[in-house]
Amino acid sequence: MVEVITFNGASKEDVLADAAGLEKFSSHPLASAIEAYAAQEGVKPHAMDKYKNVAGRGGIANCLVCDGKDHAIGNLEHIGSNAKASKEVIKEVERLESQGMTSILVSEGKVVIGLIGVTDELRPESRGVITALKRLKVTPVMLTGDNKLAAKYVADQVGIKDVYGALLPEEKAGLIEKLQKKYGKVAMVGDGVNDAPSLARADVGIAMGGGGSDIAIETADVTLMNDAIGTIPYLMDVGQQTFRVVRQNVYGSLAVKGVILVAGALGLASLSVAVAVDAAMAILVVVNGLRLFGAGAKTFKQIKA
């Protein structure tokens, strides 16, 4: 859902044209949403040059169409350093954020001309994925650059208790270190440029390859090319089951070999018995390993349901 609010005499078309022109330089998911909405409304993006990205906050560029060339797009903190945000603007930002929206401001020179409220649509399987992770004893934590109210709104929808909003890229990476101290191993899932430092810092970085940025994909250890988030708990379930089976096979084999060794030393087992038991154990190891063909099936069905 998108809501556009205009200020200082600007029209909705002006705001969308400037916003879409600026967002053409960005790989952020919200940028794609704004571009798509502008196209849906039949608005042609303004041509821009000299674009500069401000990590975790927005961007600035020169407009080749408007009279005022200096344009900026981003959150309130970013626009506040580039243009004057009036009380009316701040009031509307607070209203949108109280509804769980992410507020994106557009400025021309020192004047805010528009505010775009964007709400992320939750994937149908999102709550199922979080539930499946909890069943696997994985603690889900949300780290986002979006405002805290919007982050809390989304977290409540999917069942995440630990949520941190309004984070800069370096703050995300710092939180990863804190989470590692608290939980031990940490896996990070991300898709944007701002997620790259966190993906590198985590024990396992997982990038969403379908719509993710190149730097996130290059930094991550694992890339999901189809962007199917249900794959994450499925793979974790398979990994956990594989580790259990390997541990069972190794410990079981060592235990049996130890018993045979002691029995042989005491004269209670002949060489032929030892060979037969070892062969039988090898077969059991293979059979136990074959159980992994069905690994993760239960988790996958739970997510789909």
Sequence and secondary structure as in RCSB ss.txt:
>XXXX:A:sequence
MVEVITFNGASKEDVLADAAGLEKFSSHPLASAIEAYAAQEGVKPHAMDKYKNVAGRGGIANCLVCDGKDHAIGN
LEHIGSNAKASKEVIKEVERLESQGMTSILVSEGKVVIGLIGVTDELRPESRGVITALKRLKVTPVMLTGDNKLA
AKYVADQVGIKDVYGALLPEEKAGLIEKLQKKYGKVAMVGDGVNDAPSLARADVGIAMGGGGSDIAIETADVTLM
NDAIGTIPYLMDVGQQTFRVVRQNVYGSLAVKGVILVAGALGLASLSVAVAVDAAMAILVVVNGLRLFGAGAKTF
KQIKA
>XXXX:A:secstr
 EEEEE TT  HHHHHHHHHHHHTT   HHHHHHHHHHHHTT     EEEEEEETTTEEEEEESSSSS EEEEE 
HHHHHTTSB  HHHHHHHHHHHHTT EEEEEEETTEEEEEEEE     TTHHHHHHHHHHTT   EEE SS HHH
HHHHHHHHT  EEE S  HHHHHHHHHHHHHHHSS EEEE SGGGHHHHHHSSEEEEETTT  HHHHHH SEEET
T  TTHHHHHHHHHHHHHHHHHHHHHHHHHHHHHHHHHHHTTSS HHHHHHHHHHHHHHHHHHHHGGGGTTHHHH
HHHH 
